[in-house]
Amino acid sequence: MLLHGLSRTDFSMQKMARILTEEGYRVSNVHYDSRDYNIQELANLAVNEGITACLKQEAERIHFATHSLGGILVRYFFKDNTLEELGRVVMLAPPNHGSQIIDVFGGVPGFELFTGEPASQLGTSGPESIPANLPPVSFELGVIAGNRSISPIFSLALPDRDDGKVTVESTKIEGMQDFIEMPYTHTFIMQRDAVIKQVIHFLQAGTFNHTSPSSNM
């Protein structure tokens, strides 16, 4: 099951869906409109939609690959829900501790109009921050962080190495099984061949391939 990020569509995950299908996986590439609902609503709508689609295909094990906000939807959903068929989860550039981008720019007029309500829920602290108030993960998780940026203005607001939207450190979360940095940006990380290979490696082995020349650069 694939879940795209904030203000994106299922098209952004289409390349990954195609390659996973070629590798023998049956794929549910879920689209959700992040401008119409908050994170709590999206978690129930999008994750349930994907699970239903997988179960209709008689899936015995359901893995997740997510980008950005998609990872937070999975964490929120499994805070209160269980799934007997749950397999492994790979999160690409997840704001697991929120993003300072929201702290700095979230109050700018028109920001939420462009990004939708979930953006205002992705700050780094406070009762309105969903990531800050979620528990550690209890499922088998691998996290891939990007460390290249094509957003110099946003990167100025970030206090550490980042992908233009989220710092490397913010992607990490207690309970994850493995972590890897890759030299890609937040916007395009899900479409990079080397990243998709790492997703497949984790789904198959429960670890990333840390000997790959594209890792930890």
N, C-alpha and C positions, 0 to 999 in steps of 0.2 A: 504494500500500500504506500503510495506516494502522496505527500502533502507539500504544496508550494508555500511560499512566504507571503509577507504583507504586500498588498497592492499588486500582486502578481496573479497569474492564472495557471491552469494545468499545463498550458503550452510550455511554460518555463521548465517543466519536468519531462517533457515529451522525449527528448533524447535519451534520458536515463530510462524511461519506460521502454523505449525501443530496444536498448541494449540489454536490459534485464529480461525482456521477452526472448531475445535471441539466446540468452543464457539458460532459458528453460523455465523462467519464473512466469507465473500468471499475475498480471499487474492490474491493480485498480489505481488509476491516476485521478485523484479527487480534485474537483474544482470547487472553491468556495469564494464568496464575495466578502472580503474583509471590510468593506465600507458599510455593509448593511447590518452587521451584528458585532457584539462585543466578544471577547475571548471566551467567556463562559458559554455563550450560545454557540459560537463557532466550534468549540471543542465537541459539544454534543452532536451538532449537525454534521460536521465534516468527518469526524472519526467514526461515528455510527454509520454514515453512508458508506465509507470505505470498508468497514468490517462487514456490513451486510453484503456488499458486492463480492467480497472475498469468500464469504460463507456460501453464497449462491454458486460459487465455483467449486464447492466442496473442499475448501482449503482445510488442511489438517494443522497447518502452522502458518501464522500470519506475521510477516516481518514488516517493519516500517522504515522508510527512508524519507527524511523531512528536510526542508530548507527553512532556516530562520524562524519565523512565527510558527510554522508547522510543528516544530519541535515543542514549543510551549503548549500548543493544543494537545499534543500527545501526553505531555506531563500533566496537564490539567485533567484530562479525561481519566487517566489511570490513578489519579489521586483518590477517586471515589469509586472506580470501576475495576473489575477484573475481566480477564479474557483467557479462557482455558487454552485457546490456540495461540496465545501470544508467543512470538519468537524473538528475534533480535531487532534492535532499533539502532539506526544510524542517523545522527543529526548533523546537518551541515550548517555551520555558522549560526548556531542557536544563541539567542540572547538569554542564556540561562540565569544571569544575574541582572538582566535588564540592559539598557544601553544609555550611556550618557548623552547620546544624541537627543533622546526624548527629554532628558533633564534640561538641556540647553535650549532646544528648539521647539519643544512641545507646546509652549505658550505663544508661539509666533502666530499671528492672525492668518487663518487659512491652512495651517499645517494639518489639523485634524480633518478638514474638509477634503484634503488631498489623500490622506493616508487612511482615514476611517477611525472609528473609536478604539480599535485595538492598540493603535500607536500610543495613545494616552495611558494605556495600561502596561507599557513596557519600560517605564522608568526604573531606576535602580533602587528606589526605596519608597517607603510610605505605604499606607493601607491600600492605595489604588494600584500599586505595582503587583501584578500577578506573579512574575518570576520571583520577586522578593518574598512572597508568602507561600510558595510551593515547597513541599518537603523534598528531601533527596530522592533520587530515583530508586526504584526497587526492581527494575527490569534490566535485561542485559543490553547495555548501551555502549556504543562507540561514538565519539565526537570528533568531527573534522573541522578545524578552524582555518580560515584564510588569514594571510598576513600581508596582503598587498592591497593598496587602495587606489581608486581612481576618483576619490571624493576629497580633495585637499581641504575644503572648508569643514566638512564633517570631521575629518581626521584631526583637525586642530582642537576639536572639542573632546577628543578621546585621549586619556592620559597614558596610554600604553600602545604597544604594537597592535594594529587593527586591520580590518578588511574594508574600511571605509564606513562601516555602520556599527560594528561590534568589536570590542577588544578581544584579543586572544584569550585573556584570562577570564572574561565574562562568559565564554562558551563552556568552560569547564563546570562540572557539577559533581557533588558528592555521590558516590555510588556507581559512576561510570566504570566500565571495564577497560576501556582503552581510549587513547587520545592521540591525535596526530595533527601537526600543522602542515599546511600546503600553500604554495606561493600563488594564491589566487584571490580575487576580489569577491566581496559579498554578492555583488550583482550577478556574476557569471559562474560562481564556484560549482553550481549543480550541473553545468554543461561541459565541464572539463573532463576529458577522457581519463586522465590519471585519477581524478576524484571518483569517477564512476567505478573504476577498477578497485579502488579502496573500499567503496561501498560493498561491492560484490565479495571482496576478500573477507570483510567483517561478517557479512551474512553467512558465509560458508564456514569460516574458521573461528569467529568470535574474537578475532584480533585484526589489527591492520598490518600491512606489509611495511615494516619500518626500514627495510633495506631498499625500498624503491627510491630512485634518484630524485623524484619530485617531492619526497616527504621531508619535513623538518628543514626547509630552506627559508 
